[in-house]
Amino acid sequence: MGLIQRVLDEAGLTTISLTLVREITEMVKPSRALYVQHPFGYTFGDLYDRELQRHILLDCFKAAEEVTEAGTILKLPYQWTKDDLREKQLLKLAH
């Protein structure tokens, strides 16, 4: 995604990525990205959590307008709070 994102940015289109794994995103080097600490499949939050999903989408729009430095990865303040296997996977505690 980072390569495609950079090409689109060079063509004058503003892009932003959402990532769940900051380490991989740092290696790919997209032009700008938001890091959210949610498990895979729940990037925008839990099912039917429309308020959180809306907040994350608005954060994407805001960052697309405000972030100008290439390679920026901003951490969003949202935390996955369910005590389940997905949380353990996120914290790398599941085996």
Secondary structure as the mmCIF struct_conf table of DSSP 4:
data_model
#
loop_
_struct_conf.conf_type_id
_struct_conf.id
_struct_conf.beg_label_comp_id
_struct_conf.beg_label_asym_id
_struct_conf.beg_label_seq_id
_struct_conf.end_label_comp_id
_struct_conf.end_label_asym_id
_struct_conf.end_label_seq_id
HELX_RH_AL_P HELX_RH_AL_P1 GLY A 2 GLU A 10
TURN_TY1_P TURN_TY1_P1 ALA A 11 GLY A 12
STRN STRN1 SER A 17 THR A 19
BEND BEND1 LEU A 20 LEU A 20
HELX_RH_AL_P HELX_RH_AL_P2 ARG A 22 VAL A 28
BEND BEND2 SER A 31 SER A 31
STRN STRN2 ARG A 32 GLN A 37
TURN_TY1_P TURN_TY1_P2 PHE A 40 GLY A 41
TURN_TY1_P TURN_TY1_P3 THR A 43 PHE A 44
BEND BEND3 ASP A 46 ASP A 46
TURN_TY1_P TURN_TY1_P4 LEU A 47 TYR A 48
HELX_RH_AL_P HELX_RH_AL_P3 ARG A 50 GLU A 66
BEND BEND4 GLU A 69 GLU A 69
TURN_TY1_P TURN_TY1_P5 ALA A 70 GLY A 71
STRN STRN3 THR A 72 GLN A 79
BEND BEND5 ASP A 84 ASP A 84
HELX_RH_AL_P HELX_RH_AL_P4 LEU A 85 LEU A 90
TURN_TY1_P TURN_TY1_P6 LEU A 91 LYS A 92
#
